[in-house]
């Protein structure tokens, strides 16, 4: 069994889009190093106000990872939406995938009934998980397209 934890927290990073993108890259890069070592996979959704994240792996490693994240000063008010055991990982190939909310992916948010302002406290865990899966699929399709074009 794979332990899956979904949470959201308030983004406390200051600055414009460039600072946000730089910060997302730093977070994803550090997460990939840590998670690879711990056997944790997942996906991070990120906008100017919120972080939404899915973590998957062994129960102790997922709990340890979440506790470390909850202490990180780049966000506050970490709130667990759902914890469950699942038979397979939703993000087996991502030590940590990440998607910054941009105009390019706005259609995906709208398809999940998430308008301009996202309120994670109103989202169900299944909705967050499906949003992450759809964003992951978009990223993979984009990368495939870049590979085919080169």
C-alpha positions in Angstrom: 0.0 0.0 0.0 1.0 3.5 -0.8 0.3 6.3 1.7 -1.1 9.5 0.1 -1.4 12.8 1.8 -3.0 15.9 0.2 -2.6 19.3 1.9 -2.7 23.0 1.1 -1.0 26.0 2.6 -0.8 29.8 2.2 2.1 31.0 0.0 4.1 33.6 2.0 6.7 34.3 -0.8 6.8 37.9 -1.7 7.4 39.3 -5.2 6.1 39.1 -8.7 5.8 36.3 -11.2 9.6 36.1 -11.7 10.1 35.6 -7.9 7.3 33.0 -7.9 8.8 31.0 -10.7 12.3 31.1 -9.2 10.9 30.0 -5.9 8.8 27.2 -7.5 12.0 25.9 -9.3 13.9 26.0 -6.0 11.1 24.2 -4.1 10.7 21.5 -6.8 14.5 21.0 -7.1 15.0 20.6 -3.3 11.9 18.3 -3.2 13.2 16.1 -6.0 16.5 15.6 -4.2 14.9 14.9 -0.8 12.0 12.8 -2.2 14.3 10.7 -4.4 16.3 9.8 -1.3 13.1 9.0 0.7 11.1 7.2 -2.0 8.4 9.9 -2.0 6.6 11.1 -5.1 4.0 13.7 -5.7 2.9 16.9 -7.3 2.9 20.6 -6.3 0.4 23.1 -7.5 1.4 26.7 -6.8 -0.1 30.2 -7.3 0.4 33.6 -5.8 -1.7 32.7 -2.8 -1.7 28.9 -2.3 0.3 25.7 -2.4 -1.6 22.5 -3.0 0.4 19.3 -2.8 0.0 15.5 -3.0 2.7 13.3 -1.4 2.9 9.6 -1.9 5.1 6.9 -0.4 5.7 4.9 2.8 3.6 6.3 5.7 6.6 7.3 7.9 8.4 9.0 5.0 5.3 10.9 3.8 4.6 12.0 7.4 8.2 13.1 7.9 8.2 15.0 4.6 4.9 16.7 5.4 6.2 17.7 8.9 9.4 19.2 7.3 7.2 21.1 4.8 4.9 22.4 7.5 7.9 24.0 9.2 9.1 25.8 6.0 8.8 29.6 6.2 7.7 30.0 2.5 4.2 29.1 3.5 1.9 29.1 6.5 -1.3 27.4 7.7 -0.5 23.9 6.3 -3.9 22.1 6.4 -4.3 18.4 5.6 -7.2 17.8 3.2 -7.0 14.0 3.1 -4.8 11.0 4.1 -5.4 7.6 2.7 -3.8 4.4 1.6 -4.0 3.8 -2.2 -3.0 0.7 -4.2 -0.8 2.6 -6.8 0.9 6.0 -7.0 -0.7 8.7 -9.1 2.7 10.3 -9.7 5.1 7.3 -10.0 7.6 9.1 -12.3 7.7 12.4 -10.4 9.9 12.7 -7.3 8.2 16.1 -7.4 6.3 17.5 -10.3 5.2 21.1 -10.1 2.9 23.5 -11.9 2.7 27.2 -11.5 -0.7 28.6 -12.3 -0.4 30.6 -15.5 -2.6 31.6 -18.3 -1.4 28.6 -20.3 -3.1 26.2 -17.9 -6.1 28.4 -17.0 -8.4 26.1 -19.0 -7.5 23.2 -16.8 -8.5 25.1 -13.7 -11.7 26.2 -15.3 -12.5 22.6 -16.2 -12.3 21.8 -12.5 -14.6 24.8 -11.6 -11.8 26.7 -10.2 -12.1 30.4 -11.2 -9.7 33.2 -10.9 -9.5 33.0 -7.1 -8.7 29.5 -5.8 -10.0 28.6 -2.3 -8.5 25.3 -1.4 -10.7 25.0 1.7 -13.6 24.5 -0.7 -11.9 21.8 -2.8 -12.4 18.1 -2.2 -9.3 15.8 -2.2 -10.5 14.0 -5.3 -10.8 17.4 -7.1 -7.2 18.4 -6.1 -5.9 15.0 -7.1 -7.6 15.2 -10.6 -6.4 18.7 -11.1 -2.8 17.6 -10.4 -3.2 14.6 -12.8 -4.5 16.9 -15.5 -1.7 19.4 -15.0 0.8 16.6 -15.1 -0.6 15.3 -18.3 -0.5 18.8 -19.8 3.2 19.1 -18.8 4.0 15.7 -20.3 2.3 16.5 -23.5 4.1 19.8 -23.8 7.5 18.1 -23.2 6.6 15.5 -25.8 5.8 18.2 -28.3 9.1 20.0 -27.6 10.9 16.7 -28.1 9.1 16.1 -31.4 9.8 19.7 -32.6 13.6 19.5 -32.0 
